[in-house]
């Protein structure tokens, strides 16, 4: 019998500044592909042809307790990859006690900041949506995924899946 690893704790860093005690939740970017149906002669059905990363892009969302001036000051930043965020998570298995260190690094810019309701004597929080141009997932120090949209890099499980395409187009 085995039990799954569960997120036991997390921290979020914005430009290296720790949100310890402030970070309430993080929604990590969804990895999705854009596909198109193709059915040619002699085929008895269609297949999904991979056209690259989804048009929805890489999006990280986070919620902070209280008031956060740093995220507000980053809103409208001119550079498309001008904000650097790092998620650090401790995932633990209850059957073995083993802890996996999961780190996600992204670069991008904030699309939306929802400052929520302001009511005296009640909890306040900020919700931030960040569109990312860069994403890297590391587990226990090993790079598992690295996607750099601007540099045309897609690294998965030790293989740069766009290397041949970059070579073919002279990059």
N, C-alpha and C positions, 0 to 999 in steps of 0.2 A: 504494500500500500504506500502511496505517496501523497503528500499534500502540496498544493501550489504555494509558490512564493507570494506573500502578501505585502503590500506597501505598509511598512510599520512607521516610517517617518520620512520627512522630506524637508528640503530647504530650497529656496530660490534666491538667485543672485542677479542683480541688475548692475551691469558695468562693474562687477566685482563687489558691490555692496550687498551684504547679507540681509535677507528679509526674515531672519530667524525671529520667531514669535509673531511675525506679521503675515507670513504667507499662509493662507487658509486652504487653497486648492490650486492645482495646476492641471490644465488639460493639454496633454502633449500633442504635437502635430500628428494628424492622420496621414499615413502613407497610402496614396491612391494612384492608380494608373488611368490614363485616358485610353479607351479602347474603341475601335470601330468594327462593326460587323462587316465581314467579307464573305461572299459566296461566289465562287467562280464555277465555270463549266466543269462538269464531272464531279462536283461536290454535292452530297445529299443533304447538306445543311450548311449553316454559316459558322464561322469561327470568329473569335474576337482577336483583332490584330492590335498589338501594343503600339501606341502612338507616343509613348513617353509619359511623363508625370501628368497627373490630373490638372485640369485648368483651375480647379479650386485652390491650388497652391498648398503651401505648408503654413499652418496657422497654429500658434500657441496662445492659449488663453490662461490668465491667472487672476486669482482673487486675493486681495490683501485686506486685512482688517485695518480699520482706521483711515487715516488720510495720508496719501503718498505724493509728496511733491516731486520726487525724482521722475516718476512716470509722466506726470503732468508736464514737466519741463521738456521731456522727450517728444511730446506730441507735436506732429507737424515737422519733425526733423527732415531736412532736405535729402539726406543721403539714404538710399533705399535699404542699405544694410547698416544703418547708423546706430542701432541699439543692439547690445550684446547681453543675452540672458543665458543663465545656466541653471538647470534643474539638477538637484542631487537627491536621489531616493535610496532608501534602505529597504530592500525587499527580503523578507525572512520566511523560511519554511518552518512550520511548527513541528514537523516530524523529526527534523534533523537539527534545527537551530541555525542552519547555514544562512548567512546573510550575503546577498548579492548587492554590490554597489552599482547603481544605474545612474549614468550621467547623460543629460541631453544638453547640448550647446546649440543655440540658435543665434542668428543675426537677422535683423529686419527692422521694421518700423511699426509703430502702433497705428492701427486703423481706428480703434474705438476705445474710449475710456468712459465707463459708466460709473459715475460717482454715487449712485444709489440714493436711497432716501436719507434725509438728514432729519432726525427727530431726537430732541433732547432726552437723554437717559436711555437711548436705545443703541444697539450695535450699529456701527457704520462700516462700510467696506467699499473698495474700488474694484471694479472688474475691468481688465485690460485685454484687448484683442490685438495680437501682434502678427502681421504677415511677415513670413520669413523667406529669405533668399538662401539661407544656409542652415543646415541641420546635421548634427552629428550625434549618434547614439553610441555610447561606450558602456560595456558591461564588464565589471571586474578588471578594468584597465585595458580591455581589448576593444578596438574599434570594430563595431558591427555594421554600422551604416554611416555614410557621409554623403550628403547631397548638397552640392554647391550649384545652384541654378545658374548663376552668372558666369561661373568658370566652366560650365558644361561637364561637371563631374558627378558620377553616380557610383558610389563604392558600396558594395553589399557583400558581406561575408568574405572579405579578402580579395574581391575582384572588382576592378574598375570597369563597369559595364559599358561605359561610353568611350573607352580608350580607342577602339577601332574606328568609331564614328569621328572622333576628333582628328585622328590621323587621316581619314578619308577626305575631310574638308579643310585640311591644312592648319589645324590648330595644335 
